[in-house]
Amino acid sequence: MENSEVNDYLDTLDETVEGTVDESVGSLLGEESGLFVEEVVVPQAPVVSMDSLPITGEARVDDALGRLADLQGLPVHEHVDVFEDVQRRLHETLADLAGQ
């Protein structure tokens, strides 16, 4: 077969498979029987506020924990920076309190 014949054959297969897959998926998922609800409920992250954070009495610890409120509204990939900052600040505070 020549390249153009192969490409035509592959295009025909793609069209056939796409139509078949769409119909099969719908019947496999039970869409025809109404088993699945179209509305998807996405769990919401708990709201972190200064009011919901524990108060330790140590200003540096409270300030570090206050950074957790910054997580609200940040994309998940930016959470690591906040957690690392909180961990660093808590570690420094513990080292200072231990006299190191």
N, C-alpha and C positions, 0 to 999 in steps of 0.2 A: 504494500500500500504506500502511496505517496503521502507526504506531510499534510496536504490539504484534505485528503480522504480521512486520514487519522484524526485530524482536528474536527472534521464534520461528524465523524463517528462519536468522538468524545463529547461534542456539544449535544448530540442527540441523547447520549447516555445521561448527561447532566440534567437535561430537561425532563427526561423520564423519571430519574431518581428523585428530583426535587418535588415533582407532583405526587409521587408515591409516598415519599417520606412525610410530607405535610399531612396527607390523609391518614397515614398509619399512626403518626404521633397523636393526632387528635383522638382517634379511636382507642389507642392504648391508654391514654390519660383519662379516658372516661368522659370526655367533654360532651359526647352525645347524650350520656345518661344524666348529666348534671351532677356528677359526684364531686366535682371540684368547684370551689367558689372562685370567682375571678378576682375578688379583692384579696390582696395579700397584706397581712398585718405585719409591719416591721417593728421589732422591739425598739423602744426608745432608750437611749442611754440615760442613766439617772442624772439629774441635775446636781452639779456640785456647786455649793455656795459656801461662803464663809460661815453661814449659820449652821450648816450641816457638818462642818469639820470640828473635830474635838479641840478644845482649848487646853493646852498643857501647862500654861503658866510660864513657860520659857519663851520669851519673845522671838528668839531666833528659830525655834522649832515651829512656833505658830506661823511665822513668816514663810518658812520653807513649805509647810503644809498648805499655806494659802495659795501657793503656786499651782496646786492641783485644780483650783477653780479656773485656771487658765485653759484647762483641757477642753472645757465647753466651747464649742464652736471651732476648734482646731481640727484640721484633717488628721486622720489617724496616724499618718506617717510622720507628723510633727510631735506626736505624744512622747516619743522616745526622748527628745531633747528636754522636755519638761520633767519627765521622770528622772533623767540623769542629773538635772539641776537640783531637784528636790533631794535626791540621794546624796549628792556632793555636799549640799548645805547641811543636811542632817549629820553626815559623817564629820564634817568640820566642827559642828556644834558639840557632838559627843567627844571628839578629841580635845576640844578646849575644856569641857567640863571634867574630863578625866585628867587634865593637867599635862597633856602630852604636847 
